[in-house]
Amino acid sequence: MTAQRVLITGGASGIGHAMAMVFESAGAQVWVTDVDADALATCPADWGKACLDVTDEAAMATLYADIEKDWGGLDVLCANAGTSGPAANIEDMDLADWRRCVSVSLDGAFLAAKYAAPMMKRQKAGVMLVTSSTAGFFGYPRRLPYAAAKWALIGLKETLAMELGPHGIRVNALCPGAVEGPRMDGVIERESAVTGKSPEHIRKAYASGTSMQTWVTGNDIAEMAVFLASPQARFVSGQTIAVDGHTYNPDPAV
Ligand SMILES: NC(=O)c1ccc[n+]([C@@H]2O[C@H](COP(=O)([O-])OP(=O)(O)OC[C@H]3O[C@@H](n4cnc5c(N)ncnc54)[C@H](O)[C@@H]3O)[C@@H](O)[C@H]2O)c1
């Protein structure tokens, strides 16, 4: 098999970076995009890189033109960029914060898929993975825009799988649980400020609300992404796949 050509948005850190590492070690060529130029600069020299905001359509169009020129096509899109958004009760939530959180997840995945679809249709093959969350299965009190965006991604995945399936393109959603790292440290800090619960309490509650009493790692998510993009998963499409130790109580304040 020739090397898969894989594009990962939000790929300079966290889960996206882990995806890039694991895809590459499985033999793929990777291209990462990120809004954080400093983080991008620390990525391996052999990765394709684009510094852009996923909500910027013109930048996305230029990226895909570059991919077309350098790679001649795209096998796998990981529409992964997302922000955790504010932690606040609804009455204290700013419209601008709501919009930004929803836009990065949802507009970002829409635009990445919009430009990937014609390439993949032409190839009559391709895989799209959108990074939703356990927040795409449950309500998350005080994380309204995040949960709304992550549920919306499930609708996007479901519809795209139907629209693109006849063209040989598979579309699935990945739902990570709580992933160790600086991003969740920030979420816990904000949760603590709004609920009055200690950071230690919240950290433990993320694990104790799962059957396996656990957090997960970026690598756990990346390994699933590589499997879903592989020929072994050739008839897996339209699915919402959690990698979270089975969350059953998502409210970290409980
Ligand atoms: N960390 C978790 O516990 C967790 C759990 C479930 C789902 N997720 C989802 O996984 C995805 C990756 O999150 P992560 O934990 O790796 O976070 P992260 O903050 O470590 O990484 C996200 C990356 O996306 C980039 N980014 C943010 N806004 C962007 C934009 N507008 N355009 C381009 N790049 C942008 C950031 O600079 C960063 O490098 C997100 O969609 C997130 O919602 C994370």
The ligand as an ORCA input file, in Angstrom:
! r2SCAN-3c Opt
* xyz 0 1
  N      -8.446     17.301     25.842
  C      -9.565     16.672     26.075
  O      -9.806     16.196     27.177
  C     -10.576     16.482     24.957
  C     -11.688     15.658     25.208
  C     -12.621     15.477     24.205
  C     -12.469     16.096     22.980
  N     -11.402     16.898     22.762
  C     -11.293     17.522     21.436
  O     -10.098     17.105     20.825
  C      -9.647     18.115     19.918
  C      -8.205     18.444     20.214
  O      -8.132     18.956     21.535
  P      -6.796     18.865     22.421
  O      -7.162     18.297     23.706
  O      -5.711     18.245     21.645
  O      -6.550     20.423     22.638
  P      -5.212     21.259     22.511
  O      -5.574     22.633     22.934
  O      -4.097     20.551     23.177
  O      -4.931     21.239     20.936
  C      -5.786     21.861     20.045
  C      -4.952     22.493     18.949
  O      -5.848     23.174     18.070
  C      -5.299     24.443     17.792
  N      -6.360     25.378     17.467
  C      -7.223     25.976     18.321
  N      -8.032     26.817     17.643
  C      -7.675     26.723     16.335
  C      -8.131     27.351     15.153
  N      -9.108     28.254     15.179
  N      -7.540     27.016     13.984
  C      -6.535     26.121     13.952
  N      -6.053     25.506     15.041
  C      -6.613     25.805     16.217
  C      -4.566     24.855     19.056
  O      -3.580     25.856     18.811
  C      -3.974     23.528     19.497
  O      -2.681     23.306     18.948
  C     -10.593     19.301     20.101
  O     -11.586     19.274     19.104
  C     -11.202     19.023     21.452
  O     -12.456     19.633     21.629
  C     -10.437     17.101     23.727
*
